[in-house]
Amino acid sequence: MTTAIERIWNQHAEQLRGFIHRRIPEASVVDDVLQDVFVKIHTKIASLRDETRLQSWLYEITRNTIVDHFRNQKPEQELTETLDLPEPNETHVLEELAECVRPLMDALPERYRLPLILSELEGLPQKEVAEKLGLSLSATKSRVQRGRDRVKDLLTECCHFKLDHAGRVMDYQPRGRECTHC
């Protein structure tokens, strides 16, 4: 060690060890982090311009080294060549639910049922639905959206849904026998 680094070690090592130990309880890790601190001090000592700020500079390096230690502690997982994800049964679930949707749509008031059926089941653009029903485009959009919301409310009253991370339906369970539509 150079004379300056030896002096810093002799004067500040125990204080820095205590500072580190208050943040990292494992003694072996504390010594490793303290060693990393002094390696950084040794490599960066030339960047210290004002020796009156030595102590604050040492603690800044120590805090940053502790942060680096915790960043490096993130758990690592090896990636396999293929991800072993379960095959989604989304298609099967959606086919089952589709059988429930039509009766729910049929239970809606006509003002919501007709625009929703034309738009969603028959696949007509909302502009054509508006023309066919003699409504403005904005009224048609509003009725289709309200119809969707009501069908969704009726479905969630009947069933509990299990969704994946993207919000897609993966499975469902009827809430009880109170749902007469499915």
C-alpha positions in Angstrom: 0.0 0.0 0.0 1.1 3.5 -0.6 1.6 5.7 2.4 -1.6 7.7 1.8 -3.7 4.5 1.5 -2.1 3.0 4.6 -2.9 6.1 6.6 -6.5 6.1 5.3 -6.7 2.3 6.2 -5.3 2.8 9.7 -7.6 5.8 10.4 -10.9 4.8 8.8 -11.1 1.0 8.2 -12.8 0.2 11.5 -15.4 3.1 11.1 -16.1 2.0 7.5 -16.4 -1.6 8.6 -19.0 -0.6 11.2 -20.8 1.5 8.6 -21.0 -1.4 6.2 -21.9 -3.9 9.0 -25.0 -1.8 9.9 -26.2 -2.3 6.3 -24.9 -5.8 5.6 -25.2 -8.2 8.6 -22.9 -11.0 7.2 -19.4 -10.6 8.5 -17.7 -12.3 5.6 -19.6 -10.1 3.2 -18.7 -7.0 5.2 -15.0 -7.7 4.8 -15.4 -8.3 1.0 -17.2 -5.0 0.6 -14.6 -3.2 2.7 -11.9 -4.6 0.5 -13.8 -3.4 -2.6 -14.1 0.0 -1.0 -10.3 0.2 -0.5 -9.7 -1.0 -4.0 -11.8 1.9 -5.3 -10.1 4.3 -2.9 -6.7 3.2 -4.2 -7.8 3.6 -7.9 -9.6 6.9 -7.4 -7.4 8.6 -4.8 -6.1 11.0 -7.5 -9.6 12.3 -8.1 -9.8 13.7 -4.5 -9.1 17.4 -4.9 -9.8 18.6 -1.4 -8.3 16.6 1.4 -10.6 18.3 3.9 -13.4 16.4 2.3 -11.7 13.0 2.7 -14.1 11.5 5.2 -17.3 12.4 3.1 -15.5 11.1 0.0 -14.8 7.8 1.8 -18.4 7.4 2.9 -19.6 8.2 -0.6 -17.5 5.5 -2.1 -18.6 3.1 0.7 -22.3 3.8 0.1 -21.9 3.3 -3.6 -20.0 0.0 -3.0 -22.8 -1.2 -0.8 -25.4 -0.3 -3.5 -23.3 -2.2 -6.0 -23.2 -5.2 -3.7 -27.0 -5.3 -3.4 -27.4 -4.8 -7.2 -25.2 -7.8 -7.8 -27.2 -9.9 -5.4 -30.2 -10.1 -7.8 -31.1 -13.8 -8.3 -29.9 -15.1 -11.5 -31.7 -17.8 -13.5 -30.3 -19.8 -16.3 -32.2 -19.5 -19.4 -33.0 -22.8 -21.2 -33.1 -23.0 -24.9 -36.8 -23.4 -24.8 -39.2 -22.1 -22.3 -41.3 -24.8 -20.7 -44.6 -22.9 -20.5 -47.8 -24.8 -20.2 -49.9 -24.8 -23.3 -52.7 -22.3 -22.9 -56.2 -23.7 -23.1 -57.4 -20.3 -24.0 -59.2 -21.4 -27.2 -61.1 -24.1 -25.4 -62.2 -21.7 -22.6 -63.2 -19.1 -25.1 -65.3 -21.6 -27.0 -67.1 -22.5 -23.9 -67.7 -18.9 -22.9 -68.9 -18.0 -26.4 -71.9 -20.3 -25.7 -72.8 -18.1 -22.7 -72.3 -14.8 -24.5 -75.2 -15.1 -26.9 -77.9 -15.7 -24.2 -76.4 -12.8 -22.2 -76.6 -10.5 -25.3 -80.2 -11.7 -25.9 -81.1 -10.6 -22.4 -80.0 -7.0 -23.0 -82.5 -4.3 -23.8 -83.0 -3.9 -27.6 -81.2 -0.6 -27.8 -78.0 -2.3 -26.7 -78.6 -5.8 -28.1 -79.1 -4.9 -31.8 -76.0 -2.7 -32.2 -73.9 -5.2 -30.2 -75.0 -8.2 -32.2 -74.6 -6.5 -35.6 -71.1 -5.2 -34.6 -69.7 -8.1 -32.6 -71.4 -11.2 -33.9 -72.1 -10.2 -37.5 -68.9 -8.2 -37.8 -70.3 -5.1 -39.4 -68.4 -1.9 -39.0 -70.0 0.5 -36.5 -70.6 3.0 -39.3 -72.7 0.4 -41.2 -74.5 -0.5 -38.0 -75.3 3.2 -37.5 -76.7 3.5 -41.0 -78.7 0.3 -40.7 -80.3 1.3 -37.4 -80.7 5.0 -38.3 -78.5 6.2 -35.5 -75.6 8.6 -35.4 -72.1 7.0 -35.4 -71.4 8.3 -31.9 -74.7 6.9 -30.5 -73.9 3.5 -32.1 -70.4 3.5 -30.6 -71.9 4.4 -27.2 -74.6 1.7 -27.4 -72.0 -1.0 -28.5 -69.7 0.0 -25.6 -72.5 0.0 -23.0 -73.7 -3.4 -24.4 -70.2 -4.8 -24.0 -70.0 -3.5 -20.5 -73.3 -5.0 -19.5 -72.4 -8.4 -21.0 -69.1 -8.2 -19.1 -71.0 -7.4 -15.8 -73.3 -10.3 -16.4 -70.4 -12.7 -17.1 -68.5 -11.6 -14.0 -71.7 -12.0 -11.9 -72.0 -15.6 -13.2 -68.3 -16.7 -13.2 -64.9 -16.1 -11.6 -62.2 -15.7 -14.2 -58.5 -16.7 -14.0 -56.5 -14.4 -16.3 -52.9 -14.6 -17.5 -50.4 -11.8 -17.2 -51.8 -10.1 -20.3 -55.4 -10.2 -19.1 -56.5 -13.1 -21.3 -59.0 -15.6 -20.0 -57.2 -18.8 -19.1 -60.0 -20.5 -17.1 -63.2 -19.8 -15.3 -65.4 -21.3 -12.6 -69.2 -20.7 -12.3 -70.0 -18.8 -9.1 -73.0 -21.0 -8.4 -76.3 -22.0 -9.8 -77.6 -18.5 -10.0 -76.3 -18.1 -13.5 -79.0 -19.4 -15.8 -77.4 -18.3 -19.1 -74.4 -20.7 -19.1 
